[in-house]
């Protein structure tokens, strides 16, 4: 059965998961967080390449590689939010991000 791993959730719970209703962690420069399951990463500041494009370096470990890939190391533009489901997120030196938790009870 396709998508058998996805359980039925009430609409309110789905919305909470998509919006990071479990809270967020402020992650600054060369730090890793891994105490929760994370569903979104918003880049706040990053290094400037060539004075025009500001990006941050992010690495993340996927919770479910059938759906979400691990991010080995990617450059994400400042102001961008990426979505997935990760057990650990690392933000490189000189970069800052808000990393949103799936739930406050995990």
Backbone as CSV, one residue per row, in Angstrom:
resi,resn,N_x,N_y,N_z,CA_x,CA_y,CA_z,C_x,C_y,C_z
1,UNK,0.840,-1.175,0.000,0.000,0.000,0.000,0.886,1.239,0.000
2,UNK,0.640,2.143,-0.921,1.412,3.379,-1.007,1.193,4.225,0.232
3,UNK,2.245,4.796,0.737,2.184,5.675,1.905,1.622,4.988,3.150
4,UNK,1.851,3.695,3.289,1.346,2.963,4.452,1.989,3.446,5.742
5,UNK,3.148,4.073,5.651,3.856,4.551,6.826,3.267,5.853,7.381
6,UNK,2.359,6.478,6.651,1.756,7.730,7.094,0.462,7.426,7.823
7,UNK,0.392,7.804,9.085,-0.823,7.541,9.847,-1.799,8.705,9.696
8,UNK,-3.048,8.432,9.929,-4.072,9.464,9.877,-3.925,10.382,11.085
9,UNK,-3.940,11.683,10.856,-3.821,12.657,11.932,-4.978,13.652,11.848
10,UNK,-5.428,14.140,12.982,-6.440,15.194,12.948,-5.877,16.434,12.258
11,UNK,-6.723,17.210,11.601,-6.285,18.401,10.878,-5.487,19.346,11.765
12,UNK,-5.926,19.544,13.005,-5.221,20.443,13.916,-3.793,19.958,14.171
13,UNK,-3.611,18.659,14.322,-2.275,18.108,14.544,-1.408,18.296,13.302
14,UNK,-1.959,18.051,12.123,-1.197,18.257,10.884,-0.711,19.684,10.773
15,UNK,-1.579,20.641,11.044,-1.197,22.045,10.956,-0.097,22.369,11.950
16,UNK,-0.182,21.831,13.147,0.842,22.065,14.151,2.193,21.532,13.731
17,UNK,2.214,20.359,13.143,3.469,19.758,12.691,4.079,20.604,11.579
18,UNK,3.266,21.031,10.633,3.773,21.823,9.511,4.290,23.177,9.939
19,UNK,3.780,23.727,11.030,4.202,25.054,11.463,5.221,25.008,12.594
20,UNK,5.671,23.848,12.974,6.642,23.736,14.049,6.042,24.124,15.384
21,UNK,4.830,23.658,15.655,4.108,24.034,16.869,4.802,23.576,18.146
22,UNK,5.819,22.750,18.031,6.536,22.277,19.202,7.560,23.270,19.709
23,UNK,7.657,24.414,19.068,8.638,25.419,19.477,9.806,25.452,18.514
24,UNK,10.784,26.251,18.845,11.939,26.418,17.962,13.198,26.587,18.786
25,UNK,14.307,26.264,18.166,15.614,26.473,18.780,16.387,27.466,17.919
26,UNK,16.997,28.437,18.571,17.872,29.416,17.922,19.255,28.779,17.875
27,UNK,19.784,28.575,16.683,21.068,27.892,16.533,22.056,28.842,15.881
28,UNK,23.126,29.154,16.573,24.104,30.111,16.077,25.475,29.465,15.962
29,UNK,26.087,29.688,14.824,27.475,29.369,14.551,28.092,28.104,15.078
30,UNK,28.330,27.186,14.188,29.062,25.958,14.467,28.443,25.180,15.635
31,UNK,27.135,24.946,15.533,26.431,24.234,16.603,25.529,23.158,16.008
32,UNK,25.321,22.098,16.798,24.427,21.004,16.420,23.357,20.862,17.489
33,UNK,22.109,20.664,17.056,21.033,20.351,17.987,20.487,18.978,17.620
34,UNK,20.132,18.197,18.641,19.655,16.834,18.367,18.764,16.281,19.476
35,UNK,18.106,17.145,20.224,17.270,16.690,21.334,15.824,16.426,20.939
36,UNK,15.432,16.795,19.728,14.041,16.677,19.283,14.004,16.168,17.844
37,UNK,12.803,16.069,17.299,12.612,15.861,15.866,12.282,17.229,15.292
38,UNK,12.955,17.611,14.211,12.835,18.955,13.642,12.167,18.882,12.275
39,UNK,11.323,19.892,11.968,10.537,19.850,10.735,10.772,21.031,9.810
40,UNK,11.461,22.057,10.265,11.732,23.206,9.401,12.968,23.938,9.897
41,UNK,13.705,24.508,8.948,14.903,25.283,9.258,14.789,26.596,8.501
42,UNK,14.797,27.720,9.225,14.768,29.040,8.599,16.121,29.696,8.811
43,UNK,16.750,30.097,7.732,18.064,30.721,7.797,17.895,32.209,8.091
44,UNK,18.518,32.670,9.176,18.417,34.079,9.573,19.589,34.908,9.070
45,UNK,20.809,34.409,9.251,21.991,35.104,8.742,22.981,34.077,8.227
46,UNK,23.864,34.531,7.360,24.871,33.638,6.805,26.070,34.416,6.316
47,UNK,27.084,33.694,5.878,28.262,34.330,5.292,27.890,34.948,3.953
48,UNK,28.575,35.983,3.585,28.316,36.625,2.299,29.349,36.150,1.293
49,UNK,28.868,35.591,0.195,29.745,35.211,-0.913,29.714,36.375,-1.892
50,UNK,30.744,36.874,-2.342,30.903,37.921,-3.354,30.121,39.214,-3.068
51,UNK,29.669,39.419,-1.837,28.981,40.651,-1.486,27.531,40.742,-1.915
52,UNK,27.033,39.770,-2.653,25.654,39.828,-3.143,24.780,38.741,-2.544
53,UNK,25.282,37.539,-2.518,24.482,36.398,-2.089,24.902,35.933,-0.706
54,UNK,23.984,35.989,0.233,24.283,35.533,1.579,23.629,34.171,1.780
55,UNK,24.429,33.188,2.196,23.937,31.830,2.410,24.462,31.292,3.733
56,UNK,23.812,30.241,4.207,24.263,29.536,5.405,24.492,28.076,5.041
57,UNK,25.428,27.452,5.720,25.726,26.047,5.492,24.983,25.206,6.523
58,UNK,24.192,24.235,6.023,23.356,23.401,6.886,23.637,21.929,6.592
59,UNK,23.709,21.130,7.641,23.760,19.668,7.536,22.663,19.132,8.446
60,UNK,21.984,18.061,8.022,20.910,17.507,8.850,20.786,16.008,8.614
61,UNK,20.416,15.287,9.658,20.238,13.837,9.605,18.760,13.515,9.519
62,UNK,18.357,12.816,8.457,16.951,12.502,8.236,16.431,11.477,9.224
63,UNK,15.171,11.651,9.628,14.490,10.685,10.482,13.967,9.530,9.639
64,UNK,13.522,9.815,8.442,12.922,8.808,7.561,13.440,9.017,6.147
65,UNK,14.488,8.293,5.775,15.109,8.503,4.467,14.256,8.028,3.302
66,UNK,13.141,7.322,3.564,12.215,6.982,2.483,11.477,8.215,1.988
67,UNK,11.346,9.212,2.844,10.608,10.422,2.480,11.535,11.625,2.403
68,UNK,12.374,11.830,3.434,13.248,12.984,3.499,14.697,12.522,3.415
69,UNK,15.471,13.188,2.587,16.893,12.887,2.503,17.642,13.600,3.621
70,UNK,18.767,13.016,4.030,19.666,13.731,4.922,20.333,14.827,4.101
71,UNK,20.654,15.926,4.749,21.333,17.029,4.078,22.802,16.917,4.423
72,UNK,23.610,16.415,3.497,25.012,16.182,3.822,25.714,17.504,4.112
73,UNK,25.575,18.484,3.297,26.024,19.856,3.527,25.518,20.660,2.352
74,UNK,24.612,21.575,2.626,24.063,22.398,1.548,24.144,23.868,1.931
75,UNK,24.173,24.714,0.931,24.136,26.159,1.121,22.696,26.607,0.926
76,UNK,22.148,27.288,1.921,20.760,27.745,1.880,20.755,29.272,1.940
77,UNK,20.065,29.938,1.013,20.016,31.401,1.034,19.355,31.941,2.306
78,UNK,19.854,33.067,2.800,19.265,33.731,3.961,17.812,34.067,3.647
79,UNK,16.932,33.836,4.620,15.518,34.111,4.453,14.724,32.920,3.950
80,UNK,15.401,31.833,3.634,14.749,30.643,3.112,14.410,29.675,4.244
81,UNK,13.254,29.019,4.115,12.883,27.954,5.045,12.859,26.646,4.268
82,UNK,13.517,25.635,4.805,13.465,24.304,4.198,12.703,23.385,5.147
83,UNK,11.975,22.443,4.567,11.122,21.545,5.343,11.588,20.111,5.185
84,UNK,11.409,19.311,6.210,11.781,17.909,6.193,11.470,17.318,7.546
85,UNK,12.218,16.295,7.903,12.057,15.685,9.222,13.422,15.140,9.615
86,UNK,14.052,15.814,10.585,15.427,15.512,10.934,15.596,15.270,12.423
87,UNK,16.576,14.441,12.769,16.887,14.168,14.172,18.049,15.020,14.663
88,UNK,18.825,15.573,13.766,19.943,16.443,14.130,20.138,17.473,13.030
89,UNK,20.445,18.702,13.445,20.689,19.790,12.505,21.952,20.517,12.946
90,UNK,22.862,20.752,12.001,24.095,21.487,12.276,24.126,22.746,11.429
91,UNK,24.418,23.866,12.069,24.559,25.149,11.397,26.038,25.531,11.494
92,UNK,26.626,25.933,10.367,28.065,26.212,10.311,28.430,27.508,11.033
93,UNK,29.737,27.685,11.255,30.266,28.889,11.898,29.795,30.133,11.155
94,UNK,29.525,31.198,11.893,29.078,32.496,11.366,27.683,32.483,10.775
95,UNK,26.936,31.401,10.915,25.569,31.309,10.399,24.590,31.194,11.568
96,UNK,23.335,31.618,11.331,22.305,31.568,12.379,21.002,31.080,11.753
97,UNK,20.287,30.206,12.485,19.010,29.685,11.997,18.043,29.463,13.152
98,UNK,16.761,29.461,12.817,15.709,28.998,13.731,15.345,27.608,13.240
99,UNK,15.382,26.628,14.149,15.077,25.249,13.786,13.835,24.842,14.570
100,UNK,12.780,24.493,13.840,11.467,24.255,14.435,11.256,22.780,14.774
101,UNK,10.748,22.549,16.004,10.489,21.195,16.502,9.135,20.688,16.025
102,UNK,9.059,19.387,15.804,7.789,18.769,15.415,6.805,18.841,16.563
103,UNK,7.270,18.572,17.773,6.367,18.578,18.917,7.157,18.929,20.152
104,UNK,6.477,19.421,21.150,7.169,19.789,22.383,7.356,18.599,23.311
105,UNK,6.764,17.459,22.947,6.841,16.305,23.833,7.776,15.210,23.342
106,UNK,8.452,15.401,22.208,9.354,14.342,21.731,10.698,14.426,22.395
